[in-house]
Amino acid sequence: MSTRQGLVLTLLVLLAWAVTVAANPPAAAPPAHNPVQVEMQALQAAMQQSVAAIAAGDVRGLPKLLHAVHTAGGDTNKALDDGRYHPPQGKDQLETFRRLDHAFHAEMIKMVKAARKNDVATVAQQHGVLMSKCHACHAVFRHPPAAR
């Protein structure tokens, strides 16, 4: 195969891939049904963006995303206060849930402060701290994952 034929074949494969991706976009997140799901969807978006921002070396855009998580957290607390929401597991441990949530948001504020200074190393460190806090809370309060 000549170089020219190889180039044409490569371009055709890339074009086919682009058409396939355009015809089958990734599925959007399902709509949230309660305040915690809204908060978790905002958090997931912020954490995914933080990975990309850390890799790019520019984390200054993260405070806005993290503020959306903080705002959604306020709605979660209101729902807890008025009884509209209870964690799926550990319903008798509501104070522990609130304590873990408060600690999480305190660590998130550290990430926001570092992001405002474009302190990529501290943002990366706080990303790890936040992920460990996610896991700790989910281990107690989230429904167990479905068996595969």
C-alpha positions as CSV (number, residue, x, y, z in Angstrom):
1,M,0.0,0.0,0.0
2,S,1.3,3.4,-0.9
3,T,1.6,6.3,1.5
4,R,-1.1,8.1,-0.3
5,Q,-3.4,5.0,0.0
6,G,-2.6,4.7,3.6
7,L,-3.5,8.4,4.2
8,V,-6.8,8.0,2.4
9,L,-7.6,4.9,4.4
10,T,-6.8,6.7,7.6
11,L,-8.9,9.7,6.7
12,L,-11.9,7.4,5.8
13,V,-11.6,5.5,9.1
14,L,-11.5,8.9,11.0
15,L,-14.5,10.1,9.1
16,A,-16.5,6.9,9.8
17,W,-15.6,7.3,13.5
18,A,-16.7,10.9,13.6
19,V,-20.0,10.1,11.9
20,T,-20.6,7.2,14.4
21,V,-19.9,9.5,17.4
22,A,-22.1,12.2,16.0
23,A,-25.0,9.8,15.5
24,N,-24.6,8.2,18.9
25,P,-23.7,10.9,21.4
26,P,-23.0,9.9,25.0
27,A,-26.1,9.5,27.1
28,A,-26.9,12.4,29.3
29,A,-27.1,11.8,33.1
30,P,-30.6,10.7,34.1
31,P,-32.7,13.4,35.7
32,A,-32.2,13.7,39.4
33,H,-35.1,12.7,41.6
34,N,-34.0,14.2,44.9
35,P,-31.8,17.0,46.2
36,V,-28.9,14.6,46.9
37,Q,-28.9,13.3,43.4
38,V,-28.8,16.9,42.1
39,E,-25.9,17.6,44.4
40,M,-24.1,14.4,43.3
41,Q,-24.6,15.1,39.6
42,A,-23.1,18.6,40.1
43,L,-20.2,17.1,42.1
44,Q,-19.6,14.5,39.4
45,A,-19.4,17.2,36.7
46,A,-17.1,19.3,38.9
47,M,-14.8,16.4,39.7
48,Q,-14.5,15.3,36.1
49,Q,-13.7,18.8,35.1
50,S,-11.1,19.1,37.9
51,V,-9.2,16.1,36.4
52,A,-9.1,17.8,33.0
53,A,-8.2,21.2,34.6
54,I,-5.4,19.6,36.6
55,A,-4.0,17.9,33.5
56,A,-4.2,21.2,31.6
57,G,-2.5,23.1,34.4
58,D,-5.2,25.7,34.7
59,V,-7.8,25.1,37.6
60,R,-9.1,28.7,37.7
61,G,-12.5,27.6,36.3
62,L,-13.3,25.2,39.1
63,P,-14.7,27.6,41.7
64,K,-17.9,28.2,39.7
65,L,-18.5,24.4,39.3
66,L,-17.8,23.8,43.0
67,H,-20.1,26.7,44.0
68,A,-22.9,24.8,42.2
69,V,-22.2,21.8,44.4
70,H,-22.2,24.0,47.5
71,T,-25.6,25.5,46.4
72,A,-27.1,22.1,45.8
73,G,-25.8,21.1,49.2
74,G,-27.9,23.8,50.8
75,D,-31.0,22.2,49.1
76,T,-29.9,18.8,50.5
77,N,-29.8,20.2,54.0
78,K,-33.3,21.8,53.6
79,A,-34.6,18.5,52.4
80,L,-33.1,16.7,55.4
81,D,-34.5,19.4,57.8
82,D,-38.0,19.1,56.5
83,G,-38.0,15.3,56.1
84,R,-38.2,15.2,52.3
85,Y,-35.0,13.2,52.1
86,H,-33.4,10.5,54.1
87,P,-30.3,8.6,53.0
88,P,-31.1,5.2,51.4
89,Q,-29.0,3.4,54.1
90,G,-28.3,4.4,57.7
91,K,-31.4,6.5,58.1
92,D,-30.9,6.3,61.9
93,Q,-27.5,8.0,61.5
94,L,-28.6,11.4,60.2
95,E,-26.2,13.3,62.4
96,T,-23.3,11.3,61.0
97,F,-24.5,12.0,57.5
98,R,-24.6,15.7,58.3
99,R,-21.1,15.6,59.9
100,L,-19.6,13.9,56.9
101,D,-21.3,16.3,54.6
102,H,-20.0,19.3,56.6
103,A,-16.5,17.9,56.5
104,F,-16.8,17.3,52.8
105,H,-17.8,20.9,52.1
106,A,-15.1,22.3,54.3
107,E,-12.5,20.4,52.2
108,M,-14.2,21.6,49.0
109,I,-13.7,25.2,50.2
110,K,-10.0,24.5,50.4
111,M,-10.1,23.3,46.8
112,V,-11.9,26.4,45.7
113,K,-9.3,28.7,47.5
114,A,-6.5,26.8,45.8
115,A,-8.2,26.9,42.4
116,R,-8.6,30.7,42.6
117,K,-4.8,31.0,43.0
118,N,-4.3,28.4,40.2
119,D,-2.5,26.2,42.7
120,V,-2.7,23.0,40.7
121,A,-0.8,20.9,43.2
122,T,-3.1,21.7,46.0
123,V,-6.2,21.3,43.8
124,A,-4.9,17.8,42.9
125,Q,-4.3,17.0,46.5
126,Q,-7.8,18.2,47.5
127,H,-9.3,16.2,44.6
128,G,-7.9,13.1,46.3
129,V,-9.2,14.2,49.7
130,L,-12.7,14.8,48.3
131,M,-12.7,11.4,46.5
132,S,-11.9,9.6,49.8
133,K,-14.6,11.5,51.6
134,C,-17.1,10.5,48.8
135,H,-16.2,6.8,49.3
136,A,-16.5,7.1,53.1
137,C,-20.0,8.5,52.9
138,H,-21.1,6.1,50.2
139,A,-19.9,3.2,52.2
140,V,-22.4,4.0,54.9
141,F,-25.3,5.7,53.2
142,R,-25.6,4.7,49.6
143,H,-27.6,1.7,48.4
144,P,-25.3,-1.2,47.8
145,P,-24.3,-1.5,44.1
146,A,-26.3,-4.0,42.0
147,A,-24.5,-7.4,41.7
148,R,-23.1,-8.0,38.2
